């Protein structure tokens, strides 16, 4: 059973994991280097726990203690009960969900491990240059909902375990396996060698419309999407086996990348009509 500790001082060193959550650069340094990440909200905390992440501590507003009682009783990590005012002073923002947990990261799998898993009809996604945590989280949520088996990230992609990405994904970052490719875009050849057809999502008129691509081309495919600004790089496009695009109304050249990922994952699903 966890210890329930009431804390009134926002400068209490026991709350260090939760300080300055609005300072993006601080979080980007501390979370990966110290092996922690922050889960926010009851559902996300439970999903992180169920995914096997070790809990370091919880920070709860008083009204959430009873809601999280089963988690408190099950885990040995300390639980700090605070007022909403103290929580806001500690984190730097209004913790409207009333519950935060500091979790221990797991080692990331190697890309080869992800590529070796699954059968012939398996689909994975490859993200290049996703730097917006909200878009990354939304794309993970779409991947989980629409049957994407795993995600490979380019070296410059944002951290899926950053608080904002976790929150937007509603914990889907815990359920979709992911790894980082170290040598970009050369490591895309490893994706091809593992038997995946690399489909590059691009609004280029040279790309095939998704609704006209034969369904068999989506069997064991890697759906590659690019950054929020300029999309896939020239190098990534050259490394693809095929270019595909989402058909859109005249005068509209693209979708937000998170929306585009949802459309692409839906359109390539194995059960789509012929």
WOSUL-V935670 format. One record per helix or strand. SS is the DSSP state (H for helix, E for strand). FROM is the first residue (numbers start at 1). TO is the last residue. If there is no record, write none. Layout:
# WOSUL-V935670
[[SS/FROM/TO] [SS/FROM/TO]]
This chain:
# WOSUL-V935670
[[E/4/6] [H/13/18] [H/24/34] [E/36/40] [H/42/50] [E/55/61] [H/64/67] [H/69/74] [E/78/82] [H/84/91] [E/99/104] [H/111/116] [E/123/127] [H/133/145] [E/150/153] [H/163/169] [H/172/174] [E/177/180] [H/188/193] [E/197/201] [E/208/209] [H/210/212] [H/215/218] [E/221/225] [E/227/227] [E/231/231] [H/234/239] [E/242/245] [H/257/267]]
